[in-house]
Amino acid sequence: MGLRELIGQHMLIGVSGATLTASEKSFIINNNISGVVLFARNCIEPKQIRDLCAEIQSLRHQMKDKAPLFIGIDMEGGRVHRLKPPFTQWPPLKLIGDLDAPTVAFHFAQRMGTELMSIGINLDFAPCVDVFTNPLNTVIGDRAISSDPYQVEKMCSALVRGYIKSGILSCAKHFPGHGNTIIDSHEELPVEDATLERLHEVELVPFKKTLRSRVDMVMTAHILFKNIDPKWPVTLSDFFLKTMIRDEMKYRGLIITDDLDMKAMATHYDKGDIPIRAMQAGADLLLYCNEPESPPIAIEGLLTAIAQGQLHKSDLEKTHQRILDVKKLKLFAPDPRPFEEALTIIGCPEHLALADAIRQGIIPDGLLNE
């Protein structure tokens, strides 16, 4: 396998619209890109989304690895909810936490995941495992389950089990915790005073449990913890990614960055250097969401880094195999279901009833045991 194809399997990218352009298809195929992340601009209505996912997956037959593509989306419930009606409109996770019912959390995730899977989306960037410890933190707010780390721990474990039951891949975010920040990392790099002891007492409590609950990915936060790693933000820090996630927590799933074009990264580091440092630090997957010029720059930068000895091909081959192993295990039926079948799942009465009950603060009668 060529270096370009090896690098490409480490990247997820955004696309521009409701269908793939010819240049997007060519780029994905020629560079063996690992997956696509969908946004509101890509999601008009169920049939179009299903056809887009089928189009994306069809590209694998022309690609070097012949592996299914990750098709990811941000669907947490509440504010972070890319799919509009007739898809079920799920409430924010805070209401799940308020109910204090793991069975409800399990069914919330299982039913959400089932709707996504029915149209070909196989990766949900959820759950949000952040502990909401700063009332001024509007970035997270009701995206968090609770200000109590043990409540977040309990509910996130149930959410991950629900996603697993649905067949969709899940992703714990934003490691090691974004719940105490004020600054939005989309706009600037948050700098936090927390010590390692504080993280272990609060923020890391639910992450430790969630990673043990067989979550498929963990997403890194673009936050600088100056008392822990004063040089590198988490996404670029080998202490957080290698020492903490791999060595201490023994996590063997995939580590994915948050969007590397967010201003927390782009205003402080060179666009070509960011992916190199993220890979050096221990990231498996690089996420590029909105700027089409960034993935080609990243690939060229990584090619140069390998040529200059900053990265080693043997290390990329190991992470490449880790990615393919997850795809082989989890994406064994990657194509979307027939649309007529998907229509029986999307916004079905059972899903709508569960979402409405959660909004009303009611634990629905008749939920099956997990």
C-alpha positions, 0 to 999 in steps of 0.5 A: 500500500502506498503512503498516501493511501495509508495516511488517508485511512486515518482521516474523516472529512466533511463534504459540501452538500446533499450529494458528492461532487466529482472532485469529492468522489475522486479525492476520497477514492484516490486517497483511501479516506476513512470516512465522511462526517455529515452536517445539516448542509448534507441532510435535507430529508430521509431519502436524500440522506439515505441515498447520500450514505449509499453513494458514499459507501459505494466508493469503497469498491474502488478504494485501496482497502476496500473497507467500509467508510465511517459515516459520522454525525453529531447527534446528541439530542437537544441543541446538537441534533443534525436531523430534522423531522420526520426524524425523532427530535430527541431531548438534551442529555440533561433531561436524561440525567434528571430522570436518573433512570439508566434504562431510559438512557439505554433506550434513548441511545438504542432508538436514536442509533436505530434511526441513524443506522436505518439510513446508513449513518454508522457512527454517532459522535456521542455521548457527551461525557463532560461533567457540567461544573461551570454554570457559565459554560454555555458551550456545554450546558444541557449537552451534559448529563449532570454536574455530578461525575457519578451521575454522568458515569452511570448514565453514559455507561447505559448510553453506550450500551444502547448504542452498541445494541443499535449497531452504531459506533459511539464516541465519548467526548470531549476527553478529558472533559469540557464541562468547566470551560467558558471559552468555546474551542470553536473560537479560541483555545481554552486554558484551564487551571485544573490539576491532574488530581482534580481531573481524576476526582471529577472529569475523568470519573465518567470517562474511565467507566465509559471507556470500559463500557466498550465505547468505540472511539474517544474524541479529544478536546482542544483544551490546554491544561497548563498545570498538566501539559503546559506545552500542548493542548490535549489533542496534541499531547502525548501525555493525554493520549498515550500515557493517560488513555492508552497506558493508564486507562488501557483503552484499546479503541480508536482515538479521534481528534475534534475538528482540526480546523477549529480556531483553538487549533488553527490560530495557534498552530500551522495548518500543516503541522497540526496533523503531524503533531496529533499523530505523533501524540497518539491520535488514530483518526484526524477529523476535518469538517468544514474546510475542503482545502485542509485534508489535502494540506494534511496529507502532504504534510504527513507525507513530508513528515514520514520522509523526514523521519518525524513519523514512522510508517510502521507506526501508521501501519499499526494504527491503520490495522486498528482502524480496519479491525474496528471496521471489520468487526462493526461495519460488516453490513455498511449499506443502508437498509431499503428506504421502505424499511427505514421509513418504518423506523424513522420517527416511529410512534415508540420513538416519539413517545419516548422522546416526549416522555423524557421532555415531560420528566416522565419514565415511560411505562412498559420499557423492556428490561435491558 
